């Protein structure tokens, strides 16, 4: 299993646009799921810091997200917004899980 956590902080005036863009990504993934991948986005209590968690069965499955047009548009707009803290990616190493990837 591969898992990645991405964390970044946007300007307050960009929060709602970022949330809308994330929803577009999730709608695209619901319409055309990537088998073997789970993807979720969260905000911290400050409301401006976002965390994305992407879990997949392997790197090839993770890489399929790059082929989702809504995801690429989300990334382009996020970069153009000049976030307070740019996206920082970390690989996560699974210890155990109480679910199966579908």
C-alpha positions as CSV (number, residue, x, y, z in Angstrom):
1,X,0.0,0.0,0.0
2,X,1.1,3.6,-0.8
3,X,-0.2,6.6,1.2
4,X,0.6,10.2,0.8
5,X,-0.3,13.2,3.0
6,X,-0.3,16.7,1.6
7,X,-0.6,19.8,3.8
8,X,-0.8,23.4,2.8
9,X,-2.4,26.7,4.1
10,X,-4.3,29.1,1.8
11,X,-5.1,32.7,2.2
12,X,-8.5,33.3,4.0
13,X,-10.0,34.8,0.8
14,X,-9.2,31.6,-1.1
15,X,-10.7,29.0,1.3
16,X,-14.1,28.8,-0.3
17,X,-12.7,28.6,-3.8
18,X,-10.3,25.8,-2.7
19,X,-13.1,23.9,-1.1
20,X,-15.2,24.2,-4.3
21,X,-12.2,23.0,-6.4
22,X,-11.7,20.0,-4.0
23,X,-15.4,19.1,-4.4
24,X,-14.9,19.1,-8.2
25,X,-12.1,16.6,-7.8
26,X,-14.2,14.4,-5.5
27,X,-17.1,14.6,-7.9
28,X,-14.8,13.5,-10.8
29,X,-13.6,10.6,-8.7
30,X,-17.1,9.6,-7.8
31,X,-18.1,9.6,-11.5
32,X,-15.0,7.8,-12.6
33,X,-13.5,6.0,-9.6
34,X,-9.9,4.9,-9.6
35,X,-10.0,1.3,-8.5
36,X,-7.7,0.6,-5.5
37,X,-7.6,4.2,-4.4
38,X,-9.1,6.2,-1.6
39,X,-8.8,10.0,-1.4
40,X,-10.0,12.5,1.2
41,X,-9.5,16.1,2.1
42,X,-9.8,17.8,5.5
43,X,-9.3,21.2,7.1
44,X,-7.6,21.9,10.4
45,X,-9.4,23.9,13.0
46,X,-7.9,27.2,11.7
47,X,-10.0,26.7,8.5
48,X,-7.2,27.7,6.2
49,X,-5.0,24.6,6.5
50,X,-5.9,21.7,4.3
51,X,-4.8,18.1,4.6
52,X,-5.2,15.6,1.7
53,X,-4.8,11.9,2.3
54,X,-4.4,9.6,-0.7
55,X,-4.1,5.9,-0.2
56,X,-3.7,3.4,-3.0
57,X,-2.6,-0.2,-3.6
58,X,0.5,0.9,-5.4
59,X,2.4,3.8,-7.0
60,X,0.8,3.2,-10.4
61,X,-2.6,3.6,-8.9
62,X,-1.6,6.8,-7.1
63,X,-0.2,8.1,-10.4
64,X,-3.6,7.8,-12.0
65,X,-4.8,10.9,-10.1
66,X,-2.5,12.9,-12.4
67,X,-4.9,12.0,-15.3
68,X,-7.9,13.5,-13.7
69,X,-8.6,16.9,-15.3
70,X,-10.4,18.3,-12.2
71,X,-7.3,17.4,-10.1
72,X,-4.9,19.2,-12.5
73,X,-7.2,22.3,-12.5
74,X,-7.3,22.2,-8.7
75,X,-3.5,22.1,-8.5
76,X,-3.1,24.9,-11.1
77,X,-5.5,27.2,-9.3
78,X,-4.0,26.4,-5.9
79,X,-0.5,27.3,-7.1
80,X,-1.8,30.5,-8.7
81,X,-3.5,31.5,-5.4
82,X,0.0,31.9,-3.8
83,X,-0.7,29.9,-0.7
84,X,0.6,31.0,2.7
85,X,2.3,27.6,3.0
86,X,2.7,25.7,-0.3
87,X,1.8,22.0,-0.5
88,X,4.2,19.7,1.3
89,X,3.9,16.1,0.6
90,X,4.9,13.2,2.9
91,X,4.8,9.5,2.3
92,X,3.1,7.6,5.0
93,X,3.9,4.0,6.0
94,X,1.0,1.9,7.0
95,X,1.2,0.1,10.3
96,X,-2.4,-1.3,10.3
97,X,-5.9,-0.5,9.0
98,X,-9.4,-1.4,10.0
99,X,-10.6,-1.3,6.3
100,X,-9.9,-2.7,2.9
101,X,-9.1,-0.6,-0.1
102,X,-11.7,-1.1,-2.8
